[in-house]
Amino acid sequence: MTFRYDFAPTPFGDALAVFSPDGLVALDLSETVDPRAPWLLDEISQRLHALPQPDPGAADELAHLLDQYFEGEPIRFDEHVRLDWRLIDGFPRAALQEICGIPWGETLSYGEVAVLAGSPGAARAVGTACRNTPFSIVVPVHRVIRSDGTPGHYGAHPERKRFLLDLERQTAA
């Protein structure tokens, strides 16, 4: 199988977008200053057991959707972009698929997502699924919050989570 990659700009820097013939495999918002650093592709390559090839322009449609999203348009990415779920399965996949249905500007707690995904009491597993999602922003894990109403973290970037929640709340009103 052939995998391709390109980069899509976001307010957080360029995101690595990896595609298979079946759709988007991963959208990674890296912490590195230079998103084209080789280790980004190394991690994805290890998980795919294949080295994605550069394909400039492959992320153009996704980049357009991201632009619309960051301009405040309520985009539900899974309605516009085919997602290839090969990097995640089991309960984490079920949780992430439920998260796709959280409407723009709304939130659910980790526990509420666990119930929807069929495993009440698995709130911590939902948190792990959110942290390990292969689909940054595209699967809106930022909409999953703590049961006390506080946002919690977004990987190592709680400020990004706050930014995304604020963006959606401002434009939902």
C-alpha positions as CSV (number, residue, x, y, z in Angstrom):
1,M,0.0,0.0,0.0
2,T,1.2,3.5,-0.8
3,F,1.0,6.2,1.7
4,R,1.4,9.9,0.9
5,Y,2.1,13.0,3.0
6,D,1.8,16.7,2.8
7,F,1.5,19.6,5.2
8,A,-1.5,21.8,6.1
9,P,-1.1,25.1,7.8
10,T,-2.8,25.8,11.1
11,P,-2.5,28.6,13.6
12,F,-0.3,26.2,15.6
13,G,2.1,25.6,12.7
14,D,2.1,23.2,9.9
15,A,0.3,19.9,10.5
16,L,1.6,16.6,8.9
17,A,-1.2,15.0,6.9
18,V,-0.7,11.4,5.9
19,F,-3.1,9.7,3.4
20,S,-3.7,6.2,2.2
21,P,-5.9,5.3,-0.8
22,D,-8.7,4.9,1.8
23,G,-8.4,8.4,3.2
24,L,-6.7,10.5,5.9
25,V,-4.6,8.2,8.1
26,A,-3.2,10.9,10.4
27,L,-3.1,14.6,11.0
28,D,-0.3,15.4,13.4
29,L,0.3,18.7,15.1
30,S,3.9,18.4,16.1
31,E,5.7,20.2,18.9
32,T,8.8,20.8,16.8
33,V,9.7,24.1,15.4
34,D,10.3,22.6,11.9
35,P,7.4,20.2,11.1
36,R,9.4,18.7,8.3
37,A,11.8,17.2,10.8
38,P,12.4,13.5,10.0
39,W,11.2,12.1,13.3
40,L,7.6,13.1,12.5
41,L,7.5,10.7,9.6
42,D,9.5,8.1,11.5
43,E,6.8,7.7,14.1
44,I,4.0,7.4,11.5
45,S,6.2,5.1,9.4
46,Q,6.7,2.7,12.3
47,R,3.0,2.6,13.0
48,L,2.1,2.0,9.3
49,H,5.0,-0.3,8.6
50,A,5.6,1.8,5.5
51,L,7.4,5.1,4.6
52,P,4.9,7.7,3.3
53,Q,6.1,9.5,0.2
54,P,5.9,13.3,-0.2
55,D,2.9,14.4,-2.3
56,P,2.8,18.2,-2.5
57,G,-0.8,19.3,-2.8
58,A,-2.3,16.1,-1.3
59,A,-3.5,18.2,1.7
60,D,-5.0,21.1,-0.3
61,E,-8.6,20.1,0.3
62,L,-7.9,19.4,4.0
63,A,-6.0,22.8,4.3
64,H,-9.1,24.6,2.8
65,L,-11.3,22.9,5.4
66,L,-8.9,23.8,8.2
67,D,-8.9,27.4,7.0
68,Q,-12.7,27.5,7.1
69,Y,-12.7,25.9,10.6
70,F,-10.2,28.5,11.9
71,E,-12.3,31.3,10.4
72,G,-15.2,30.1,12.6
73,E,-17.2,27.9,10.2
74,P,-18.7,24.9,11.9
75,I,-16.9,22.2,10.0
76,R,-17.6,18.5,10.8
77,F,-14.5,17.1,9.2
78,D,-15.7,13.5,9.0
79,E,-18.5,14.6,6.7
80,H,-15.9,16.1,4.2
81,V,-12.8,13.9,4.6
82,R,-12.7,10.1,4.5
83,L,-10.9,8.9,7.6
84,D,-8.8,5.8,7.5
85,W,-9.0,4.4,11.0
86,R,-6.2,1.8,10.6
87,L,-4.0,3.3,13.3
88,I,-6.6,2.8,16.1
89,D,-9.1,0.1,17.0
90,G,-11.1,-1.4,19.9
91,F,-12.5,0.9,22.5
92,P,-10.2,3.9,21.6
93,R,-11.6,3.8,18.1
94,A,-15.2,3.6,19.4
95,A,-14.6,6.5,21.7
96,L,-13.1,8.7,18.9
97,Q,-15.9,7.8,16.6
98,E,-18.4,9.0,19.2
99,I,-16.4,12.2,19.7
100,C,-16.9,12.9,16.0
101,G,-20.6,13.5,16.8
102,I,-20.1,16.1,19.4
103,P,-21.6,19.3,17.8
104,W,-19.7,22.4,17.2
105,G,-19.4,24.6,20.3
106,E,-20.6,21.8,22.6
107,T,-18.7,19.6,25.0
108,L,-19.0,16.2,26.7
109,S,-17.2,14.8,29.7
110,Y,-14.8,11.9,29.4
111,G,-17.3,9.9,31.3
112,E,-20.2,10.8,29.0
113,V,-18.1,9.7,26.0
114,A,-17.3,6.4,27.7
115,V,-21.0,5.7,28.2
116,L,-21.7,6.6,24.5
117,A,-18.9,4.3,23.4
118,G,-20.3,1.4,25.4
119,S,-18.0,1.3,28.4
120,P,-19.4,3.2,31.3
121,G,-16.6,3.8,33.8
122,A,-13.9,4.0,31.1
123,A,-13.4,7.8,31.4
124,R,-9.6,7.4,31.7
125,A,-9.5,5.2,28.6
126,V,-11.4,8.0,26.8
127,G,-8.7,10.4,27.9
128,T,-6.0,8.0,26.6
129,A,-7.8,7.7,23.3
130,C,-8.0,11.5,23.0
131,R,-4.3,11.9,23.9
132,N,-3.4,9.3,21.3
133,T,-5.7,10.2,18.5
134,P,-4.1,10.0,15.0
135,F,-6.5,12.8,13.9
136,S,-5.7,16.1,15.6
137,I,-8.5,18.7,15.2
138,V,-10.3,16.5,12.6
139,V,-11.7,14.3,15.4
140,P,-12.6,17.1,17.9
141,V,-11.1,15.6,21.0
142,H,-10.8,19.2,22.3
143,R,-14.6,19.0,22.9
144,V,-14.1,16.4,25.6
145,I,-13.7,18.0,29.0
146,R,-13.4,17.0,32.7
147,S,-16.5,16.2,34.6
148,D,-16.0,19.3,36.7
149,G,-16.3,21.4,33.5
150,T,-12.7,22.4,33.2
151,P,-11.0,21.8,29.9
152,G,-8.2,19.5,31.0
153,H,-5.2,19.0,28.7
154,Y,-4.7,18.6,25.0
155,G,-1.6,16.5,24.8
156,A,1.0,18.9,26.2
157,H,-0.8,22.0,25.0
158,P,-3.8,23.0,27.1
159,E,-3.6,26.4,25.6
160,R,-4.5,24.9,22.2
161,K,-7.5,23.2,23.7
162,R,-8.6,26.5,25.2
163,F,-8.1,28.3,21.9
164,L,-10.2,25.7,20.0
165,L,-13.0,25.8,22.6
166,D,-13.1,29.6,22.6
167,L,-13.1,29.7,18.8
168,E,-16.1,27.4,18.7
169,R,-18.0,29.1,21.6
170,Q,-17.5,32.6,20.0
171,T,-18.9,31.6,16.7
172,A,-21.6,29.3,18.0
173,A,-23.3,32.3,19.7
